[in-house]
Amino acid sequence: MKKKVLVTGMGVISPIGNSIDEYWNGLINGKNGVDYIKSFDTEAYDTKFAAEIKNFDVTDYLDRKEARRMDLFTHYALVAAQFAIADSGLKLENEDLTRFGVILGTGIGGMQVYHKNTVNLIEHGPKRISPFFIPMLIADIAPGHISIRYGFKGPNFTTASACASSSHAIGTALRTIQYGDADVMIAGGTEGTVTPMCIGGFNSMRALSTRNDAPQKASRPFDADRDGFVVGEGSGILILESEEHAIKRGAKIYAEIAGAGATADAHHITAPSPDGDGAIRVMKMAIQDAGLTTDDVDYINAHGTSTPHNDKTESLAIKTLFDERAKQIPISSTKSMIGHLLGASGSLEFIATVLTIANSKIHPTINYENPDPECDLNYTPNKAIEKTVEVAISNSFGFGGHNACLLAKKYQN
């Protein structure tokens, strides 16, 4: 019998708030985190907006010298982890830290430091490359820093599967506890990619919205007028614990993480399989992993990117798997408010899913104005609803055909 694994702490750095309360209140009230980019001059770019982090100064949490030796994606992860650990009530001095691990996902890693050092190389030559460039850049450094800061000596690594990265990290952390390799896992994702190279690169492949006259209307999942996604940034961190460990210490319990699935489309480097095959199988896998059926699912947190192909394909996959129930299940896209956090998106969305169960409320998909005949499900348009949710799934799909799905449910001891 598999061990039960519980969510006992959460922390976020998000475009709509840098605490769990701010984040959840923002989601429920349809707060929009998208605006014109402040961090660099966008005059030459086709897209001039993103969902950037606001009101965040890393030196409120880290020594200034230490912070200068980290990329932005590591800043976000370290602070979100600090918030999650505090939220969990863990007393680390009383714990066996060889039984604590860290698995984070990131799609790209140190994009900001890569850009800065590339500019230095071109303008001043190789001797101006920072000696900290490589350890600031590499994708695995964020969980490494968390491990070093707190003394966590269990499994420690990064998953990189594009926009499915942090969902794969959380699913792998679930398995790690179930296999008995750890009692507590710090899991989630982080991304800091609102940079010239990132925006320019996604513009070149025509993946981003270019609604520069109305950026707050740009992220509009499932809407007929969607024209691409909006880049976001930030971090979502969860504390996962075995039931035995959580109960023994009297932990606060948000929900049980009961299932995970991972599949591949084996179709195209960026486009989803048009029949939704990989998405269908990954949702089915997560539901079966939890020992449940499609009839048990009360809510779906969609990948919902606001791109023409993804939203249509995900809707088709949901209709195929859930059949006549598909139109009855409330669905929402967190990306409508926080943008697409790439490798970190699954972590922020799974946190939203857990909070949906904990609070019996479903956040809206904002900017849903013009229905698309090919996206004809209940996307919780524009306004939150109250609903008891016992079981929910969260979808993440990434370039390369990587699919992940996580299932959470109300905890019953």
For each residue, the residues with C-beta under 8 A, 3 or more apart:
1:
2: 178
3: 177 178 180 242 243 244
4: 242 243 256 258 411
5: 174 177 178 240 241 242 243 256 257 258
6: 240 241 242 243 246 251 253 254 255 256 257 411
7: 10 238 239 240 253 254 255 256 257 354 408
8: 88 89 90 239 240 241 246 251 252 253 254
9: 84 85 86 87 88 89 90 238 239 252
10: 7 20 83 84 87 236 237 238 239 254 351 354 355
11: 20 79 80 81 82 83 84 85 86 87 235 236 237
12: 17 18 19 20 23 80 83 234 235 236 237 348 351
13: 18 53 56 76 79 80 234 235
14: 17 18 22 23 26 33 53 234 236 338 348
15: 33 34 51 52 53 54 232 233 234 337 338 339
16: 22 23 26 27 31 32 33 337 338
17: 12 14 21 22 23 25 26 31
18: 12 13 14 22 23 53 55 56 79
19: 12 22 23 83
20: 10 11 12 23 24 83 87 351 355
21: 17 24 25
22: 14 16 17 18 19 25 26
23: 12 14 16 17 18 19 20 26 27 348 351 352
24: 20 21 27 28 352 355 359
25: 17 21 22 28 29 31
26: 14 16 17 22 23 29 31 33 337
27: 16 23 24 30 31 334 337 352 355 363 384
28: 24 25 361 363 384
29: 25 26 384
30: 27 337 363 364 366 382 383 384
31: 16 17 25 26 27 337
32: 16 216 337 366
33: 14 15 16 26 51 52 54 232 337 338 339
34: 15 49 50 51 215 216 218 219 230 339
35: 38 49 50 51 52 215 216
36: 42 48 49 215
37: 40 42 48 49 50 52 194 199
38: 35 52
39: 52 194 195
40: 37 195 196
41: 44
42: 36 37 45 47 48 49 199
43:
44: 41
45: 42 48 196 199 200 203
46: 203 208 210
47: 42 50 199 202 203 208 209 210 212 231
48: 36 37 42 45 212 215
49: 34 35 36 37 42 212 215 218 230
50: 34 35 37 47 194 199 230 231 232 233 339
51: 15 33 34 35 219 230 231 232 233 338 339 341
52: 15 33 35 37 38 39 194 232 233
53: 13 14 15 18 56 76 233 234
54: 15 33
55: 18
56: 13 18 53 79
57: 60
58: 61 62 67 75 79
59: 62 63 64 67
60: 57
61: 58 78 79 82
62: 58 59 66 67 70 75 78 79
63: 59 66 67
64: 59 67 68
65: 68 69
66: 62 63 69 70
67: 58 59 62 63 64 70 75
68: 64 65
69: 65 66 132 135 136
70: 62 66 67 74 75 78 136 141 145
71: 74 75 109 110 111 112 113 136 137 141 192
72: 75 76 110 112 192 233
73: 76 77 106 108 109 110 111 112 142 190 191 192 193 235
74: 70 71 77 78 110 136 141 142 145 190
75: 58 62 67 70 71 72 78 79 192
76: 13 53 72 73 79 80 190 191 192 233 234 235 344
77: 73 74 80 81 104 142 143 145 146 188 190 235 237
78: 61 62 70 74 75 81 82 142 145 146 149
79: 11 13 18 56 58 61 62 75 76 82 83 235
80: 11 12 13 76 77 83 84 188 190 234 235 236 237
81: 11 77 78 84 85 102 146 150 186 237
82: 11 61 78 79 85 86
83: 10 11 12 19 20 79 80 86 87 237
84: 9 10 11 80 81 87 88 186 188 237 238 239
85: 9 11 81 82 88 90 92 150 186 239
86: 9 11 82 83 89
87: 9 10 11 20 83 84 239
88: 8 9 84 85 239 241 251 252
89: 8 9 86 249 251 252
90: 8 9 85 95 184 239 249 251
91: 94 95 249
92: 85 95 97 150 151
93:
94: 91
95: 90 91 92 99 100 184
96: 99 100 183
97: 92 100 150 151 152 153 154
98: 153 154
99: 95 96 154 182 183 184
100: 95 96 97 150 152 153 154 182 183 184 185 186
101: 152 154 155 156 173 176 181 182 184 185 186
102: 81 143 146 147 152 154 155 156 185 186 187
103: 143 155 156 157 158 159 169 170 172 173 176 185 186 187
104: 77 142 143 146 158 159 166 169 186 187 188 189 190 237
105: 158 159 160 161 164 165 166 167 168 169 170 188 189 190 343 344 346 347
106: 73 109 139 142 158 160 165 166 189 190 191 343 344
107: 160 161 162 163 165 191 193 342 343 344 398
108: 73 111 139 191 193 198 342 343
109: 71 73 106 114 137 138 139 141 160
110: 71 72 73 74 113 114 136 137 138 139 141 192
111: 71 73 108 114 115 192 193 195 197 198
112: 71 72 73 115 116 192 193 195
113: 71 110 116 117 130 133 136 137
114: 109 110 111 117 118 137 197
115: 111 112 118 119 195 196 197
116: 112 113 119 120
117: 113 114 120 121 129 130 133
118: 114 115 121 122 197
119: 115 116 122 123
120: 116 117 123 124 128 129 130
121: 117 118 124 125 126 128 129
122: 118 119
123: 119 120 128
124: 120 121 127 128
125: 121 128
126: 121 129
127: 124
128: 120 121 123 124 125
129: 117 120 121 126 133
130: 113 117 120 133 136
131:
132: 69 135 136
133: 113 117 129 130 136 137
134: 137 138
135: 69 132 138 141
136: 69 70 71 74 110 113 130 132 133 141
137: 71 109 110 113 114 133 134 141
138: 109 110 134 135 141
139: 106 108 109 110 142 158 160
140: 143 144 157 158
141: 70 71 74 109 110 135 136 137 138 144 145
142: 73 74 77 78 104 106 139 145 146 158 190
143: 77 102 103 104 140 146 147 156 157 158 186
144: 140 141 147 148 156
145: 70 74 77 78 141 142 148 149
146: 77 78 81 102 104 142 143 149 150 152 186
147: 102 143 144 150 151 152 153 156
148: 144 145 151
149: 78 145 146
150: 81 85 92 97 100 146 147
151: 92 97 147 148
152: 97 100 101 102 146 147 156 186
153: 97 98 100 147
154: 97 98 99 100 101 102 176 181 182 184 185
155: 101 102 103 176 181 182 185
156: 101 102 103 143 144 147 152
157: 103 140 143
158: 103 104 105 106 139 140 142 143 165 169
159: 103 104 105 165 166 168 169 172
160: 105 106 107 109 139 165 343
161: 105 107 164 165 168 343 398 400 402 404
162: 107 165 342 343 398 399 400 402
163: 107 303 305 340 342 343 345 346 396 397 398 399 402
164: 105 161 167 168 262 346 396 397 398 402 403 404
165: 105 106 107 158 159 160 161 162 168 169 189 342 343 344 346 398
166: 104 105 106 159 169 170 188 189 190 236 343 344 345 346 347 350 396
167: 105 164 170 171 189 346 347 349 350 394 396 404 405 406
168: 105 159 161 164 165 171 172 262 346 396 402 404
169: 103 104 105 158 159 165 166 172 173 187 188 189 346 347
170: 103 105 166 167 173 174 187 188 238 240 257 260 346 347 350 406
171: 167 168 174 175 260 261 262 404 406
172: 103 159 168 169 175 176 187
173: 101 103 169 170 176 177 185 186 187 240
174: 5 170 171 177 178 185 187 240 257 260 406
175: 171 172 178 179 260
176: 101 103 154 155 172 173 179 181 182 185
177: 3 5 173 174 180 181 182 183 184 185 240 241 242
178: 2 3 5 174 175
179: 175 176
180: 3 177
181: 101 154 155 176 177
182: 99 100 101 154 155 176 177 185
183: 96 99 100 177 241 242 244 245
184: 90 95 99 100 101 154 177 239 240 241 242 245
185: 100 101 102 103 154 155 173 174 176 177 182 239 240 241
186: 81 84 85 100 101 102 103 104 143 146 152 173 237 238 239 240
187: 102 103 104 169 170 172 173 174 237 238 240 347
188: 77 80 84 104 105 166 169 170 235 236 237 238 344 347 351
189: 104 105 106 165 166 167 169 235 236 341 343 344 345 346 347 348
190: 73 74 76 77 80 104 105 106 142 166 234 235 343 344 347
191: 73 76 106 107 108 232 233 234 235 341 342 343 344 345
192: 71 72 73 75 76 110 111 112 195 233
193: 73 107 108 111 112 198 231 233 342
194: 37 39 50 52 198 199 231 232 233
195: 39 40 111 112 115 192 198 199
196: 40 45 115 199 200
197: 111 114 115 118 200 201
198: 108 111 193 194 195 201 202 231
199: 37 42 45 47 50 194 195 196 202 203 208 231
200: 45 196 197 203 204
201: 197 198 204 205
202: 47 198 199 205 207 208 231
203: 45 46 47 199 200 206 207 208 210
204: 200 201
205: 201 202 270
206: 203 228
207: 202 203 228 229 270 307
208: 46 47 199 202 203 228 229 230 231
209: 47 218 219 226 227 228 229 230 306
210: 46 47 203 227 228
211: 214 215 217 218 227
212: 47 48 49 215
213:
214: 211 217 218
215: 34 35 36 48 49 211 212 218 230
216: 32 34 35 367
217: 211 214 220 367
218: 34 49 209 211 214 215 227 228 230 306 367
219: 34 51 209 229 230 306 335 336 337 339 340 366 367
220: 217 223 225 226 306 336 366 367 368 369
221: 226 302 304 305 306 311 333 335 336 365 367 368 379
222: 226 302 304 311 315 333 365 368 372 375 377 379
223: 220 226 306 367 368 369 370 371 372 375
224: 370 371 372 373 375
225: 220 369 370
226: 209 220 221 222 223 306 307 308 311 372
227: 209 210 211 218 308
228: 206 207 208 209 210 218 306 307
229: 207 208 209 219 305 306 307 335 339 340
230: 34 49 50 51 208 209 215 218 219 306 335 339 340
231: 47 50 51 193 194 198 199 202 208 339 340 342
232: 15 33 50 51 52 191 194 335 338 339 340 341 342 345
233: 15 50 51 52 53 72 76 191 192 193 194 341 344
234: 12 13 14 15 53 76 80 190 191 338 341 344 348
235: 11 12 13 73 76 77 79 80 188 189 190 191 344 347
236: 10 11 12 14 80 166 188 189 344 347 348 349 350 351
237: 10 11 12 77 80 81 83 84 104 186 187 188 347
238: 7 9 10 84 170 186 187 188 347 350 351 354
239: 7 8 9 10 84 85 87 88 90 184 185 186
240: 5 6 7 8 170 173 174 177 184 185 186 187 257
241: 5 6 8 88 177 183 184 185 245 246 251
242: 3 4 5 6 177 183 184 245 246
243: 3 4 5 6 246 247 256 413
244: 3 183 247 248
245: 183 184 241 242 248 249 251
246: 6 8 241 242 243 249 251 253
247: 243 244 250 251 413
248: 244 245
249: 89 90 91 245 246
250: 247
251: 6 8 88 89 90 241 245 246 247
252: 8 9 88 89
253: 6 7 8 246 256 411
254: 6 7 8 10 354 355 357 358 411
255: 6 7 354 357 358 408 409 410 411
256: 4 5 6 7 243 253 408 409 410 411 412
257: 5 6 7 170 174 240 260 406 407 408
258: 4 5 289 290 291 292 407 408 409
259: 285 286 287 288 289 290 291 292 393 405 406 407
260: 170 171 174 175 257 285 286 289 404 405 406 407
261: 171 281 282 283 284 285 286 287 289 403 404 405
262: 164 168 171 282 285 402 403 404
263: 278 281 282 285 403
264: 278 400 401 402 403
265: 268 272 273 277 278 401 403
266: 273 278 401
267: 271 272 273 274 278 401
268: 265 271 272 273 401
269: 399 400 401
270: 205 207 399
271: 267 268 274 309
272: 265 267 268 276 278 279 309 310 313 314 397 401
273: 265 266 267 268 276 277 278 279 313 401
274: 267 271 309 313
275: 316
276: 272 273 279 280 313 314 316 317 320
277: 265 273 280 281
278: 263 264 265 266 267 272 273 281 282 397 401 403
279: 272 273 276 282 283 313 314 317 395 397 403
280: 276 277 283 284 317 320 321
281: 261 263 277 278 284 285 403
282: 261 262 263 278 279 285 286 395 403 404 405
283: 261 279 280 286 287 317 318 321 393 395 405
284: 261 280 281 287 288 294 321
285: 259 260 261 262 263 281 282 288 289 405
286: 259 260 261 282 283 289 290 393 405 406 407
287: 259 261 283 284 290 292 293 294 296 297 393 407
288: 259 284 285 291 292
289: 258 259 260 261 285 286 407
290: 258 259 286 287 391 407 409
291: 258 259 288
292: 258 259 287 288 296 297 391 407 409
293: 287 296
294: 284 287 297 321 322 323 325
295: 325
296: 287 292 293 390 391
297: 287 292 294 300 322 329 391 392 393
298: 329 330 387 388 389 390 391 392
299: 329 330 331 332 353 356 362 387 389 391 392 393
300: 297 318 329 330 331 392 393 394 395
301: 331 332 333 334 349 350 352 353 356 392 393 394 395
302: 221 222 314 318 331 332 333 379 395
303: 163 310 314 333 335 345 395 396 397
304: 221 222 310 311 314 331 332 333 334 335 336 365 379
305: 163 221 229 310 311 333 335 340
306: 209 218 219 220 221 223 226 228 229 230 311 333 335 336 340
307: 207 226 228 229 310 311
308: 226 227 311 312
309: 271 272 274 312 313
310: 272 303 304 305 307 313 314 397
311: 221 222 226 304 305 306 307 308 314 315 372 375
312: 308 309 315 316 372 374 375
313: 272 273 274 276 279 309 310 316 317
314: 272 276 279 302 303 304 310 311 317 318 395 397
315: 222 311 312 318 319 374 375 376 377
316: 275 276 312 313 319 320 374
317: 276 279 280 283 313 314 320 321
318: 283 300 302 314 315 321 322 326 329 331 377
319: 315 316 322 323 326 377
320: 276 280 316 317 323
321: 280 283 284 294 317 318 326
322: 294 297 318 319 325 326 329
323: 294 319 320 326
324: 327
325: 294 295 322 328 329
326: 318 319 321 322 323 329 377
327: 324 376 377 378
328: 325 378
329: 297 298 299 300 318 322 325 326 377 378
330: 298 299 300 362 378 380 385 387
331: 299 300 301 302 304 318 365 377 378 379 380
332: 299 301 302 304 336 362 363 364 365 379 380
333: 221 222 301 302 303 304 305 306 336 365 379
334: 27 301 304 337 338 345 348 349 352 363
335: 219 221 229 230 232 303 304 305 306 338 339 340 345 349
336: 219 220 221 304 306 332 333 364 365 366 367 368
337: 15 16 26 27 30 31 32 33 219 334 363 366
338: 14 15 16 33 51 232 234 334 335 341 348
339: 15 33 34 50 51 219 229 230 231 232 335
340: 163 219 229 230 231 232 305 306 335 345
341: 51 189 191 232 233 234 338 344 345 348
342: 107 108 162 163 165 191 193 231 232 345
343: 105 106 107 108 160 161 162 163 165 166 189 190 191 346
344: 76 105 106 107 165 166 188 189 190 191 233 234 235 236 341 347 348
345: 163 166 189 191 232 303 334 335 340 341 342 348 349 396
346: 105 163 164 165 166 167 168 169 170 189 343 349 350 394 396 404 406
347: 105 166 167 169 170 187 188 189 190 235 236 237 238 344 350 351
348: 12 14 23 189 234 236 334 338 341 344 345 351 352
349: 167 236 301 334 335 345 346 352 353 394 396
350: 166 167 170 236 238 301 346 347 353 354 394 406 408
351: 10 12 20 23 188 236 238 347 348 354 355
352: 23 24 27 301 334 348 349 355 356 363 394
353: 299 301 349 350 356 357 392 393 394 406 408
354: 7 10 238 254 255 350 351 357 358 408
355: 10 20 24 27 254 351 352 358 359
356: 299 301 352 353 359 360 361 362 363 389 392
357: 254 255 353 354 360 389 390 392 408 409 410
358: 254 255 354 355
359: 24 355 356
360: 356 357 386 387 388 389
361: 28 356 384 385 386 387
362: 299 330 332 356 380 384 385 386 387 389
363: 27 28 30 332 334 337 352 356 380 384
364: 30 332 336 368 380 381 382 383 384 385
365: 221 222 304 331 332 333 336 368 379 380 381 382
366: 30 32 219 220 336 337 382
367: 216 217 218 219 220 221 223 336 382
368: 220 221 222 223 336 364 365 371 379 381 382
369: 220 223 225
370: 223 224 225
371: 223 224 368 375 376
372: 222 223 224 226 311 312 375 376
373: 224 376
374: 312 315 316
375: 222 223 224 311 312 315 371 372 379
376: 315 327 371 372 373
377: 222 315 318 319 326 327 329 331
378: 327 328 329 330 331
379: 221 222 302 304 331 332 333 365 368 375
380: 330 331 332 362 363 364 365 383 384 385
381: 364 365 368
382: 30 364 365 366 367 368
383: 30 364 380
384: 27 28 29 30 361 362 363 364 380
385: 330 361 362 364 380
386: 360 361 362
387: 298 299 330 360 361 362
388: 298 360
389: 298 299 356 357 360 362 392 410
390: 296 298 357 409 410
391: 290 292 296 297 298 299 407 408 409 410
392: 297 298 299 300 301 353 356 357 389 407 408 409
393: 259 283 286 287 297 299 300 301 353 405 406 407 408
394: 167 300 301 346 349 350 352 353 405 406 407 408
395: 279 282 283 300 301 302 303 314 403 404 405
396: 163 164 166 167 168 303 345 346 349 403 404 405 406
397: 163 164 272 278 279 303 310 314 402 403 404
398: 107 161 162 163 164 165 401 402 403 404
399: 162 163 269 270 402
400: 161 162 264 269
401: 264 265 266 267 268 269 272 273 278 398
402: 161 162 163 164 168 262 264 397 398 399
403: 164 261 262 263 264 265 278 279 281 282 395 396 397 398
404: 161 164 167 168 171 260 261 262 282 346 395 396 397 398
405: 167 259 260 261 282 283 285 286 393 394 395 396
406: 167 170 171 174 257 259 260 286 346 350 353 393 394 396
407: 257 258 259 260 286 287 289 290 292 391 392 393 394
408: 7 255 256 257 258 350 353 354 357 391 392 393 394
409: 255 256 258 290 292 357 390 391 392
410: 255 256 357 389 390 391
411: 4 6 253 254 255 256
412: 256
413: 243 247
